[in-house]
Amino acid sequence: MAVVVNQEICTGCGICIKACPEPNVIKRVDGGKKATINKMFCKMCLLCASACPPKAITSEG
């Protein structure tokens, strides 16, 4: 299982970064317009998904 960011929906607001209890797991990419999750360090707590206003973050697998 993995947490993924739907790049078509993500607005790059950064709320997920603030919601994540692990430092440096979620970062902005594409000039700050999108978020990406480092799956290697993600603890699968899904706090980022709960906080995401456009619901761009989901679990898959």
Predicted model as a PDB file, atoms N, CA, C, CB and O in Angstrom, pLDDT in the B-factor column:
MODEL        1                                                                  
ATOM      1  N   MET A   1       0.844  -1.172   0.000  1.00 85.00           N  
ATOM      2  CA  MET A   1       0.000   0.000   0.000  1.00 85.00           C  
ATOM      3  C   MET A   1       0.898   1.247   0.000  1.00 85.00           C  
ATOM      4  CB  MET A   1      -0.965  -0.009   1.226  1.00 85.00           C  
ATOM      5  O   MET A   1       1.988   1.238   0.571  1.00 85.00           O  
ATOM      6  N   ALA A   2       0.427   2.307  -0.642  1.00 93.00           N  
ATOM      7  CA  ALA A   2       1.193   3.553  -0.736  1.00 93.00           C  
ATOM      8  C   ALA A   2       0.247   4.747  -0.735  1.00 93.00           C  
ATOM      9  CB  ALA A   2       2.073   3.563  -2.009  1.00 93.00           C  
ATOM     10  O   ALA A   2      -0.910   4.645  -1.143  1.00 93.00           O  
ATOM     11  N   VAL A   3       0.757   5.866  -0.274  1.00 96.00           N  
ATOM     12  CA  VAL A   3       0.024   7.126  -0.322  1.00 96.00           C  
ATOM     13  C   VAL A   3       0.489   7.852  -1.576  1.00 96.00           C  
ATOM     14  CB  VAL A   3       0.257   7.997   0.979  1.00 96.00           C  
ATOM     15  O   VAL A   3       1.690   7.988  -1.811  1.00 96.00           O  
ATOM     16  N   VAL A   4      -0.456   8.316  -2.379  1.00 97.00           N  
ATOM     17  CA  VAL A   4      -0.118   8.975  -3.635  1.00 97.00           C  
ATOM     18  C   VAL A   4      -0.830  10.322  -3.749  1.00 97.00           C  
ATOM     19  CB  VAL A   4      -0.483   8.077  -4.826  1.00 97.00           C  
ATOM     20  O   VAL A   4      -1.890  10.540  -3.162  1.00 97.00           O  
ATOM     21  N   VAL A   5      -0.219  11.211  -4.518  1.00 97.00           N  
ATOM     22  CA  VAL A   5      -0.793  12.521  -4.801  1.00 97.00           C  
ATOM     23  C   VAL A   5      -1.249  12.538  -6.247  1.00 97.00           C  
ATOM     24  CB  VAL A   5       0.229  13.665  -4.522  1.00 97.00           C  
ATOM     25  O   VAL A   5      -0.451  12.285  -7.150  1.00 97.00           O  
ATOM     26  N   ASN A   6      -2.506  12.830  -6.478  1.00 97.00           N  
ATOM     27  CA  ASN A   6      -3.026  12.994  -7.825  1.00 97.00           C  
ATOM     28  C   ASN A   6      -2.573  14.372  -8.302  1.00 97.00           C  
ATOM     29  CB  ASN A   6      -4.603  12.841  -7.872  1.00 97.00           C  
ATOM     30  O   ASN A   6      -3.098  15.394  -7.859  1.00 97.00           O  
ATOM     31  N   GLN A   7      -1.608  14.393  -9.197  1.00 97.00           N  
ATOM     32  CA  GLN A   7      -1.010  15.640  -9.657  1.00 97.00           C  
ATOM     33  C   GLN A   7      -1.991  16.522 -10.427  1.00 97.00           C  
ATOM     34  CB  GLN A   7       0.183  15.339 -10.522  1.00 97.00           C  
ATOM     35  O   GLN A   7      -1.795  17.735 -10.509  1.00 97.00           O  
ATOM     36  N   GLU A   8      -3.018  15.943 -10.979  1.00 97.00           N  
ATOM     37  CA  GLU A   8      -4.016  16.731 -11.711  1.00 97.00           C  
ATOM     38  C   GLU A   8      -4.928  17.512 -10.761  1.00 97.00           C  
ATOM     39  CB  GLU A   8      -4.859  15.814 -12.605  1.00 97.00           C  
ATOM     40  O   GLU A   8      -5.477  18.548 -11.136  1.00 97.00           O  
ATOM     41  N   ILE A   9      -5.086  17.019  -9.546  1.00 97.00           N  
ATOM     42  CA  ILE A   9      -5.981  17.659  -8.581  1.00 97.00           C  
ATOM     43  C   ILE A   9      -5.220  18.552  -7.597  1.00 97.00           C  
ATOM     44  CB  ILE A   9      -6.765  16.599  -7.815  1.00 97.00           C  
ATOM     45  O   ILE A   9      -5.763  19.549  -7.122  1.00 97.00           O  
ATOM     46  N   CYS A  10      -3.976  18.203  -7.292  1.00 98.00           N  
ATOM     47  CA  CYS A  10      -3.183  18.932  -6.295  1.00 98.00           C  
ATOM     48  C   CYS A  10      -3.035  20.404  -6.684  1.00 98.00           C  
ATOM     49  CB  CYS A  10      -1.792  18.285  -6.136  1.00 98.00           C  
ATOM     50  O   CYS A  10      -2.724  20.732  -7.830  1.00 98.00           O  
ATOM     51  N   THR A  11      -3.264  21.281  -5.707  1.00 97.00           N  
ATOM     52  CA  THR A  11      -3.130  22.723  -5.941  1.00 97.00           C  
ATOM     53  C   THR A  11      -1.831  23.290  -5.383  1.00 97.00           C  
ATOM     54  CB  THR A  11      -4.303  23.458  -5.328  1.00 97.00           C  
ATOM     55  O   THR A  11      -1.523  24.461  -5.600  1.00 97.00           O  
ATOM     56  N   GLY A  12      -1.062  22.466  -4.662  1.00 96.00           N  
ATOM     57  CA  GLY A  12       0.195  22.934  -4.088  1.00 96.00           C  
ATOM     58  C   GLY A  12       0.018  23.847  -2.894  1.00 96.00           C  
ATOM     59  O   GLY A  12       0.902  24.650  -2.597  1.00 96.00           O  
ATOM     60  N   CYS A  13      -1.102  23.742  -2.205  1.00 97.00           N  
ATOM     61  CA  CYS A  13      -1.405  24.642  -1.086  1.00 97.00           C  
ATOM     62  C   CYS A  13      -0.485  24.434   0.121  1.00 97.00           C  
ATOM     63  CB  CYS A  13      -2.843  24.451  -0.657  1.00 97.00           C  
ATOM     64  O   CYS A  13      -0.277  25.363   0.902  1.00 97.00           O  
ATOM     65  N   GLY A  14       0.068  23.224   0.282  1.00 97.00           N  
ATOM     66  CA  GLY A  14       0.998  22.962   1.383  1.00 97.00           C  
ATOM     67  C   GLY A  14       0.360  22.526   2.680  1.00 97.00           C  
ATOM     68  O   GLY A  14       1.071  22.287   3.656  1.00 97.00           O  
ATOM     69  N   ILE A  15      -0.943  22.415   2.727  1.00 98.00           N  
ATOM     70  CA  ILE A  15      -1.624  21.995   3.954  1.00 98.00           C  
ATOM     71  C   ILE A  15      -1.200  20.577   4.341  1.00 98.00           C  
ATOM     72  CB  ILE A  15      -3.159  22.067   3.776  1.00 98.00           C  
ATOM     73  O   ILE A  15      -1.066  20.272   5.526  1.00 98.00           O  
ATOM     74  N   CYS A  16      -0.992  19.723   3.362  1.00 98.00           N  
ATOM     75  CA  CYS A  16      -0.562  18.347   3.635  1.00 98.00           C  
ATOM     76  C   CYS A  16       0.813  18.321   4.305  1.00 98.00           C  
ATOM     77  CB  CYS A  16      -0.528  17.529   2.332  1.00 98.00           C  
ATOM     78  O   CYS A  16       1.070  17.483   5.169  1.00 98.00           O  
ATOM     79  N   ILE A  17       1.689  19.235   3.907  1.00 98.00           N  
ATOM     80  CA  ILE A  17       3.034  19.308   4.483  1.00 98.00           C  
ATOM     81  C   ILE A  17       2.941  19.637   5.967  1.00 98.00           C  
ATOM     82  CB  ILE A  17       3.895  20.367   3.747  1.00 98.00           C  
ATOM     83  O   ILE A  17       3.655  19.053   6.782  1.00 98.00           O  
ATOM     84  N   LYS A  18       2.068  20.563   6.315  1.00 98.00           N  
ATOM     85  CA  LYS A  18       1.877  20.941   7.712  1.00 98.00           C  
ATOM     86  C   LYS A  18       1.214  19.829   8.513  1.00 98.00           C  
ATOM     87  CB  LYS A  18       1.045  22.208   7.802  1.00 98.00           C  
ATOM     88  O   LYS A  18       1.482  19.685   9.706  1.00 98.00           O  
ATOM     89  N   ALA A  19       0.354  19.044   7.877  1.00 98.00           N  
ATOM     90  CA  ALA A  19      -0.369  17.973   8.566  1.00 98.00           C  
ATOM     91  C   ALA A  19       0.500  16.745   8.826  1.00 98.00           C  
ATOM     92  CB  ALA A  19      -1.580  17.569   7.756  1.00 98.00           C  
ATOM     93  O   ALA A  19       0.224  15.978   9.748  1.00 98.00           O  
ATOM     94  N   CYS A  20       1.532  16.555   8.036  1.00 98.00           N  
ATOM     95  CA  CYS A  20       2.382  15.371   8.153  1.00 98.00           C  
ATOM     96  C   CYS A  20       3.276  15.464   9.397  1.00 98.00           C  
ATOM     97  CB  CYS A  20       3.246  15.202   6.883  1.00 98.00           C  
ATOM     98  O   CYS A  20       4.004  16.443   9.559  1.00 98.00           O  
ATOM     99  N   PRO A  21       3.226  14.450  10.277  1.00 98.00           N  
ATOM    100  CA  PRO A  21       4.060  14.486  11.477  1.00 98.00           C  
ATOM    101  C   PRO A  21       5.529  14.158  11.218  1.00 98.00           C  
ATOM    102  CB  PRO A  21       3.516  13.531  12.489  1.00 98.00           C  
ATOM    103  O   PRO A  21       6.374  14.388  12.084  1.00 98.00           O  
ATOM    104  N   GLU A  22       5.838  13.629  10.046  1.00 97.00           N  
ATOM    105  CA  GLU A  22       7.216  13.267   9.703  1.00 97.00           C  
ATOM    106  C   GLU A  22       7.855  14.385   8.880  1.00 97.00           C  
ATOM    107  CB  GLU A  22       7.257  11.924   8.922  1.00 97.00           C  
ATOM    108  O   GLU A  22       7.285  14.807   7.874  1.00 97.00           O  
ATOM    109  N   PRO A  23       9.016  14.865   9.287  1.00 95.00           N  
ATOM    110  CA  PRO A  23       9.662  15.945   8.526  1.00 95.00           C  
ATOM    111  C   PRO A  23      10.160  15.480   7.166  1.00 95.00           C  
ATOM    112  CB  PRO A  23      10.822  16.519   9.318  1.00 95.00           C  
ATOM    113  O   PRO A  23      10.670  14.369   7.022  1.00 95.00           O  
ATOM    114  N   ASN A  24      10.007  16.327   6.192  1.00 94.00           N  
ATOM    115  CA  ASN A  24      10.550  16.132   4.842  1.00 94.00           C  
ATOM    116  C   ASN A  24       9.981  14.945   4.071  1.00 94.00           C  
ATOM    117  CB  ASN A  24      12.011  15.971   4.932  1.00 94.00           C  
ATOM    118  O   ASN A  24      10.607  14.481   3.118  1.00 94.00           O  
ATOM    119  N   VAL A  25       8.810  14.446   4.460  1.00 97.00           N  
ATOM    120  CA  VAL A  25       8.179  13.354   3.708  1.00 97.00           C  
ATOM    121  C   VAL A  25       7.418  13.918   2.515  1.00 97.00           C  
ATOM    122  CB  VAL A  25       7.225  12.535   4.617  1.00 97.00           C  
ATOM    123  O   VAL A  25       7.429  13.334   1.431  1.00 97.00           O  
ATOM    124  N   ILE A  26       6.764  15.042   2.716  1.00 98.00           N  
ATOM    125  CA  ILE A  26       6.009  15.671   1.635  1.00 98.00           C  
ATOM    126  C   ILE A  26       6.718  16.960   1.244  1.00 98.00           C  
ATOM    127  CB  ILE A  26       4.529  15.951   2.061  1.00 98.00           C  
ATOM    128  O   ILE A  26       7.059  17.789   2.088  1.00 98.00           O  
ATOM    129  N   LYS A  27       6.927  17.103  -0.048  1.00 97.00           N  
ATOM    130  CA  LYS A  27       7.605  18.301  -0.552  1.00 97.00           C  
ATOM    131  C   LYS A  27       6.841  18.850  -1.747  1.00 97.00           C  
ATOM    132  CB  LYS A  27       9.075  17.987  -0.943  1.00 97.00           C  
ATOM    133  O   LYS A  27       6.090  18.136  -2.411  1.00 97.00           O  
ATOM    134  N   ARG A  28       7.052  20.129  -2.002  1.00 97.00           N  
ATOM    135  CA  ARG A  28       6.486  20.753  -3.195  1.00 97.00           C  
ATOM    136  C   ARG A  28       7.441  20.547  -4.369  1.00 97.00           C  
ATOM    137  CB  ARG A  28       6.218  22.269  -2.959  1.00 97.00           C  
ATOM    138  O   ARG A  28       8.661  20.617  -4.223  1.00 97.00           O  
ATOM    139  N   VAL A  29       6.859  20.296  -5.515  1.00 95.00           N  
ATOM    140  CA  VAL A  29       7.629  20.126  -6.751  1.00 95.00           C  
ATOM    141  C   VAL A  29       6.979  20.976  -7.836  1.00 95.00           C  
ATOM    142  CB  VAL A  29       7.698  18.616  -7.184  1.00 95.00           C  
ATOM    143  O   VAL A  29       5.991  21.664  -7.581  1.00 95.00           O  
ATOM    144  N   ASP A  30       7.514  20.929  -9.003  1.00 93.00           N  
ATOM    145  CA  ASP A  30       6.963  21.673 -10.143  1.00 93.00           C  
ATOM    146  C   ASP A  30       6.875  23.161  -9.827  1.00 93.00           C  
ATOM    147  CB  ASP A  30       5.571  21.131 -10.523  1.00 93.00           C  
ATOM    148  O   ASP A  30       5.856  23.805 -10.078  1.00 93.00           O  
ATOM    149  N   GLY A  31       7.959  23.695  -9.273  1.00 93.00           N  
ATOM    150  CA  GLY A  31       7.995  25.116  -8.942  1.00 93.00           C  
ATOM    151  C   GLY A  31       7.059  25.487  -7.805  1.00 93.00           C  
ATOM    152  O   GLY A  31       6.599  26.626  -7.729  1.00 93.00           O  
ATOM    153  N   GLY A  32       6.768  24.531  -6.912  1.00 92.00           N  
ATOM    154  CA  GLY A  32       5.899  24.796  -5.770  1.00 92.00           C  
ATOM    155  C   GLY A  32       4.426  24.625  -6.072  1.00 92.00           C  
ATOM    156  O   GLY A  32       3.583  24.940  -5.231  1.00 92.00           O  
ATOM    157  N   LYS A  33       4.099  24.132  -7.257  1.00 95.00           N  
ATOM    158  CA  LYS A  33       2.692  24.030  -7.653  1.00 95.00           C  
ATOM    159  C   LYS A  33       2.048  22.703  -7.304  1.00 95.00           C  
ATOM    160  CB  LYS A  33       2.569  24.255  -9.117  1.00 95.00           C  
ATOM    161  O   LYS A  33       0.823  22.589  -7.343  1.00 95.00           O  
ATOM    162  N   LYS A  34       2.842  21.694  -6.962  1.00 97.00           N  
ATOM    163  CA  LYS A  34       2.324  20.361  -6.668  1.00 97.00           C  
ATOM    164  C   LYS A  34       3.065  19.761  -5.480  1.00 97.00           C  
ATOM    165  CB  LYS A  34       2.448  19.443  -7.901  1.00 97.00           C  
ATOM    166  O   LYS A  34       4.172  20.188  -5.151  1.00 97.00           O  
ATOM    167  N   ALA A  35       2.455  18.771  -4.839  1.00 97.00           N  
ATOM    168  CA  ALA A  35       3.098  18.066  -3.737  1.00 97.00           C  
ATOM    169  C   ALA A  35       3.488  16.667  -4.187  1.00 97.00           C  
ATOM    170  CB  ALA A  35       2.169  18.002  -2.504  1.00 97.00           C  
ATOM    171  O   ALA A  35       2.871  16.093  -5.084  1.00 97.00           O  
ATOM    172  N   THR A  36       4.515  16.131  -3.553  1.00 97.00           N  
ATOM    173  CA  THR A  36       4.918  14.756  -3.785  1.00 97.00           C  
ATOM    174  C   THR A  36       5.271  14.130  -2.441  1.00 97.00           C  
ATOM    175  CB  THR A  36       6.118  14.677  -4.780  1.00 97.00           C  
ATOM    176  O   THR A  36       5.714  14.823  -1.525  1.00 97.00           O  
ATOM    177  N   ILE A  37       5.075  12.821  -2.325  1.00 97.00           N  
ATOM    178  CA  ILE A  37       5.308  12.112  -1.078  1.00 97.00           C  
ATOM    179  C   ILE A  37       6.455  11.128  -1.258  1.00 97.00           C  
ATOM    180  CB  ILE A  37       4.031  11.384  -0.612  1.00 97.00           C  
ATOM    181  O   ILE A  37       6.469  10.343  -2.207  1.00 97.00           O  
ATOM    182  N   ASN A  38       7.412  11.176  -0.343  1.00 97.00           N  
ATOM    183  CA  ASN A  38       8.515  10.228  -0.338  1.00 97.00           C  
ATOM    184  C   ASN A  38       8.001   8.942   0.311  1.00 97.00           C  
ATOM    185  CB  ASN A  38       9.774  10.803   0.424  1.00 97.00           C  
ATOM    186  O   ASN A  38       7.926   8.849   1.536  1.00 97.00           O  
ATOM    187  N   LYS A  39       7.654   7.967  -0.499  1.00 94.00           N  
ATOM    188  CA  LYS A  39       7.036   6.734  -0.014  1.00 94.00           C  
ATOM    189  C   LYS A  39       7.950   5.934   0.904  1.00 94.00           C  
ATOM    190  CB  LYS A  39       6.623   5.878  -1.180  1.00 94.00           C  
ATOM    191  O   LYS A  39       7.470   5.151   1.724  1.00 94.00           O  
ATOM    192  N   MET A  40       9.242   6.117   0.777  1.00 95.00           N  
ATOM    193  CA  MET A  40      10.189   5.381   1.605  1.00 95.00           C  
ATOM    194  C   MET A  40      10.060   5.762   3.087  1.00 95.00           C  
ATOM    195  CB  MET A  40      11.617   5.638   1.119  1.00 95.00           C  
ATOM    196  O   MET A  40      10.265   4.924   3.965  1.00 95.00           O  
ATOM    197  N   PHE A  41       9.722   7.015   3.357  1.00 96.00           N  
ATOM    198  CA  PHE A  41       9.668   7.487   4.733  1.00 96.00           C  
ATOM    199  C   PHE A  41       8.250   7.716   5.255  1.00 96.00           C  
ATOM    200  CB  PHE A  41      10.443   8.752   4.849  1.00 96.00           C  
ATOM    201  O   PHE A  41       8.063   8.005   6.437  1.00 96.00           O  
ATOM    202  N   CYS A  42       7.259   7.588   4.387  1.00 97.00           N  
ATOM    203  CA  CYS A  42       5.858   7.779   4.774  1.00 97.00           C  
ATOM    204  C   CYS A  42       5.424   6.674   5.733  1.00 97.00           C  
ATOM    205  CB  CYS A  42       4.940   7.799   3.525  1.00 97.00           C  
ATOM    206  O   CYS A  42       5.683   5.497   5.483  1.00 97.00           O  
ATOM    207  N   LYS A  43       4.770   7.044   6.819  1.00 97.00           N  
ATOM    208  CA  LYS A  43       4.307   6.087   7.840  1.00 97.00           C  
ATOM    209  C   LYS A  43       2.857   5.653   7.621  1.00 97.00           C  
ATOM    210  CB  LYS A  43       4.449   6.699   9.230  1.00 97.00           C  
ATOM    211  O   LYS A  43       2.303   4.910   8.430  1.00 97.00           O  
ATOM    212  N   MET A  44       2.244   6.115   6.533  1.00 96.00           N  
ATOM    213  CA  MET A  44       0.872   5.716   6.170  1.00 96.00           C  
ATOM    214  C   MET A  44      -0.184   6.132   7.203  1.00 96.00           C  
ATOM    215  CB  MET A  44       0.816   4.216   5.984  1.00 96.00           C  
ATOM    216  O   MET A  44      -1.191   5.443   7.365  1.00 96.00           O  
ATOM    217  N   CYS A  45       0.035   7.236   7.891  1.00 97.00           N  
ATOM    218  CA  CYS A  45      -0.944   7.697   8.886  1.00 97.00           C  
ATOM    219  C   CYS A  45      -2.152   8.353   8.219  1.00 97.00           C  
ATOM    220  CB  CYS A  45      -0.288   8.684   9.863  1.00 97.00           C  
ATOM    221  O   CYS A  45      -3.224   8.437   8.818  1.00 97.00           O  
ATOM    222  N   LEU A  46      -1.981   8.812   6.994  1.00 97.00           N  
ATOM    223  CA  LEU A  46      -3.025   9.450   6.183  1.00 97.00           C  
ATOM    224  C   LEU A  46      -3.543  10.777   6.747  1.00 97.00           C  
ATOM    225  CB  LEU A  46      -4.175   8.509   6.033  1.00 97.00           C  
ATOM    226  O   LEU A  46      -4.623  11.230   6.370  1.00 97.00           O  
ATOM    227  N   LEU A  47      -2.782  11.393   7.638  1.00 98.00           N  
ATOM    228  CA  LEU A  47      -3.167  12.722   8.121  1.00 98.00           C  
ATOM    229  C   LEU A  47      -3.125  13.736   6.979  1.00 98.00           C  
ATOM    230  CB  LEU A  47      -2.238  13.173   9.271  1.00 98.00           C  
ATOM    231  O   LEU A  47      -3.916  14.680   6.950  1.00 98.00           O  
ATOM    232  N   CYS A  48      -2.215  13.541   6.056  1.00 98.00           N  
ATOM    233  CA  CYS A  48      -2.127  14.431   4.899  1.00 98.00           C  
ATOM    234  C   CYS A  48      -3.387  14.323   4.041  1.00 98.00           C  
ATOM    235  CB  CYS A  48      -0.877  14.101   4.056  1.00 98.00           C  
ATOM    236  O   CYS A  48      -3.913  15.332   3.573  1.00 98.00           O  
ATOM    237  N   ALA A  49      -3.865  13.106   3.839  1.00 98.00           N  
ATOM    238  CA  ALA A  49      -5.072  12.885   3.036  1.00 98.00           C  
ATOM    239  C   ALA A  49      -6.290  13.514   3.702  1.00 98.00           C  
ATOM    240  CB  ALA A  49      -5.308  11.381   2.820  1.00 98.00           C  
ATOM    241  O   ALA A  49      -7.150  14.083   3.028  1.00 98.00           O  
ATOM    242  N   SER A  50      -6.360  13.412   5.021  1.00 98.00           N  
ATOM    243  CA  SER A  50      -7.479  14.008   5.756  1.00 98.00           C  
ATOM    244  C   SER A  50      -7.473  15.525   5.660  1.00 98.00           C  
ATOM    245  CB  SER A  50      -7.434  13.586   7.216  1.00 98.00           C  
ATOM    246  O   SER A  50      -8.528  16.160   5.634  1.00 98.00           O  
ATOM    247  N   ALA A  51      -6.279  16.101   5.608  1.00 98.00           N  
ATOM    248  CA  ALA A  51      -6.146  17.560   5.592  1.00 98.00           C  
ATOM    249  C   ALA A  51      -6.256  18.169   4.196  1.00 98.00           C  
ATOM    250  CB  ALA A  51      -4.830  17.952   6.198  1.00 98.00           C  
ATOM    251  O   ALA A  51      -6.490  19.371   4.071  1.00 98.00           O  
ATOM    252  N   CYS A  52      -6.095  17.377   3.160  1.00 98.00           N  
ATOM    253  CA  CYS A  52      -6.049  17.882   1.784  1.00 98.00           C  
ATOM    254  C   CYS A  52      -7.409  18.412   1.321  1.00 98.00           C  
ATOM    255  CB  CYS A  52      -5.576  16.779   0.838  1.00 98.00           C  
ATOM    256  O   CYS A  52      -8.346  17.630   1.161  1.00 98.00           O  
ATOM    257  N   PRO A  53      -7.533  19.740   1.100  1.00 98.00           N  
ATOM    258  CA  PRO A  53      -8.828  20.307   0.692  1.00 98.00           C  
ATOM    259  C   PRO A  53      -9.401  19.733  -0.604  1.00 98.00           C  
ATOM    260  CB  PRO A  53      -8.690  21.782   0.540  1.00 98.00           C  
ATOM    261  O   PRO A  53     -10.593  19.432  -0.653  1.00 98.00           O  
ATOM    262  N   PRO A  54      -8.583  19.568  -1.670  1.00 98.00           N  
ATOM    263  CA  PRO A  54      -9.172  19.028  -2.904  1.00 98.00           C  
ATOM    264  C   PRO A  54      -9.225  17.493  -2.941  1.00 98.00           C  
ATOM    265  CB  PRO A  54      -8.385  19.526  -4.094  1.00 98.00           C  
ATOM    266  O   PRO A  54      -9.652  16.906  -3.935  1.00 98.00           O  
ATOM    267  N   LYS A  55      -8.786  16.850  -1.843  1.00 98.00           N  
ATOM    268  CA  LYS A  55      -8.777  15.370  -1.762  1.00 98.00           C  
ATOM    269  C   LYS A  55      -7.886  14.768  -2.847  1.00 98.00           C  
ATOM    270  CB  LYS A  55     -10.216  14.807  -1.894  1.00 98.00           C  
ATOM    271  O   LYS A  55      -8.253  13.784  -3.489  1.00 98.00           O  
ATOM    272  N   ALA A  56      -6.712  15.371  -3.043  1.00 98.00           N  
ATOM    273  CA  ALA A  56      -5.766  14.898  -4.052  1.00 98.00           C  
ATOM    274  C   ALA A  56      -4.892  13.754  -3.539  1.00 98.00           C  
ATOM    275  CB  ALA A  56      -4.887  16.043  -4.513  1.00 98.00           C  
ATOM    276  O   ALA A  56      -4.205  13.102  -4.325  1.00 98.00           O  
ATOM    277  N   ILE A  57      -4.912  13.504  -2.227  1.00 98.00           N  
ATOM    278  CA  ILE A  57      -4.057  12.473  -1.644  1.00 98.00           C  
ATOM    279  C   ILE A  57      -4.923  11.280  -1.232  1.00 98.00           C  
ATOM    280  CB  ILE A  57      -3.262  13.033  -0.420  1.00 98.00           C  
ATOM    281  O   ILE A  57      -5.922  11.420  -0.526  1.00 98.00           O  
ATOM    282  N   THR A  58      -4.504  10.110  -1.698  1.00 97.00           N  
ATOM    283  CA  THR A  58      -5.240   8.875  -1.396  1.00 97.00           C  
ATOM    284  C   THR A  58      -4.260   7.738  -1.153  1.00 97.00           C  
ATOM    285  CB  THR A  58      -6.212   8.512  -2.550  1.00 97.00           C  
ATOM    286  O   THR A  58      -3.065   7.863  -1.422  1.00 97.00           O  
ATOM    287  N   SER A  59      -4.772   6.642  -0.647  1.00 96.00           N  
ATOM    288  CA  SER A  59      -3.943   5.431  -0.515  1.00 96.00           C  
ATOM    289  C   SER A  59      -4.328   4.490  -1.642  1.00 96.00           C  
ATOM    290  CB  SER A  59      -4.132   4.737   0.896  1.00 96.00           C  
ATOM    291  O   SER A  59      -5.486   4.434  -2.056  1.00 96.00           O  
ATOM    292  N   GLU A  60      -3.356   3.762  -2.124  1.00 90.00           N  
ATOM    293  CA  GLU A  60      -3.623   2.799  -3.193  1.00 90.00           C  
ATOM    294  C   GLU A  60      -2.858   1.514  -2.904  1.00 90.00           C  
ATOM    295  CB  GLU A  60      -3.224   3.378  -4.585  1.00 90.00           C  
ATOM    296  O   GLU A  60      -1.855   1.506  -2.190  1.00 90.00           O  
ATOM    297  N   GLY A  61      -3.351   0.460  -3.466  1.00 77.00           N  
ATOM    298  CA  GLY A  61      -2.634  -0.791  -3.352  1.00 77.00           C  
ATOM    299  C   GLY A  61      -3.241  -1.790  -2.496  1.00 77.00           C  
ATOM    300  O   GLY A  61      -2.698  -2.884  -2.343  1.00 77.00           O  
TER     301      GLY A  61                                                      
ENDMDL                                                                          
END                                                                             
